[in-house]
């Protein structure tokens, strides 16, 4: 009869090892893919502060953009740093 818990665990480990083999890659590549964003039907590859040119990944929220503008550029307003938020 086989199929005890040890055998099932071994098979599960082998299946998971095969899944993990295919996920190797550069973190930089993943970051470049994450930095793509679509705004009003025009392709923008990243969010960028127009004052200091710092780039942000596309998942950056408006709140984080506001925090950046207040912390790094207190004299400039939010919309001069990130015009796409208007």
C-alpha positions in Angstrom: 0.0 0.0 0.0 2.4 3.0 0.0 1.4 6.5 0.2 2.3 7.3 3.8 2.8 10.8 5.1 6.6 10.7 4.5 6.0 9.9 0.8 3.4 12.6 0.5 5.7 15.2 2.1 8.6 14.2 -0.2 6.4 14.6 -3.3 5.2 18.0 -2.1 8.8 19.1 -1.5 9.8 18.0 -5.0 6.8 19.8 -6.6 7.6 23.0 -4.7 11.3 22.8 -5.7 10.3 22.6 -9.3 8.1 25.7 -9.0 10.9 27.7 -7.4 13.4 26.8 -10.1 11.5 28.8 -12.7 11.4 32.0 -10.6 15.0 32.9 -10.8 15.8 36.3 -12.1 17.1 39.7 -11.4 15.4 41.9 -8.8 16.3 44.8 -11.1 14.2 43.3 -13.9 11.3 43.0 -11.5 11.7 46.6 -10.4 11.7 47.8 -14.0 8.5 46.0 -14.7 6.9 47.4 -11.6 7.9 50.9 -12.7 5.6 50.9 -15.7 2.4 52.8 -15.3 -0.4 53.9 -17.6 -1.8 57.4 -17.1 -4.6 58.7 -19.3 -3.9 56.3 -22.2 -0.2 57.5 -22.5 2.6 55.1 -21.5 4.7 56.5 -18.7 7.5 54.2 -17.6 7.8 55.6 -14.0 6.8 58.3 -11.6 9.4 61.0 -11.3 9.7 64.0 -9.1 10.2 67.0 -11.5 12.3 68.9 -8.9 14.9 66.3 -7.9 14.3 63.7 -10.6 13.9 60.9 -8.1 12.0 58.0 -9.6 9.2 55.9 -7.9 7.7 52.6 -8.8 4.2 52.7 -10.3 2.6 51.4 -7.1 3.5 54.6 -5.3 0.3 56.3 -3.9 -0.6 59.9 -4.0 0.0 60.0 -0.2 3.6 58.9 -0.7 4.1 61.5 -3.4 2.8 64.1 -1.0 5.1 62.9 1.8 8.1 63.2 -0.6 7.1 66.7 -1.7 6.7 67.9 1.9 9.9 66.3 3.2 12.3 67.0 0.3 10.8 70.2 -1.2 9.0 72.2 1.4 9.0 75.4 -0.7 7.6 73.7 -3.8 4.0 72.5 -4.0 2.9 69.0 -4.7 1.9 69.7 -8.3 5.3 71.1 -9.3 6.9 67.9 -8.1 4.3 65.6 -9.6 2.2 67.3 -12.3 0.3 64.1 -13.2 -1.6 64.4 -9.9 -3.5 67.6 -11.0 
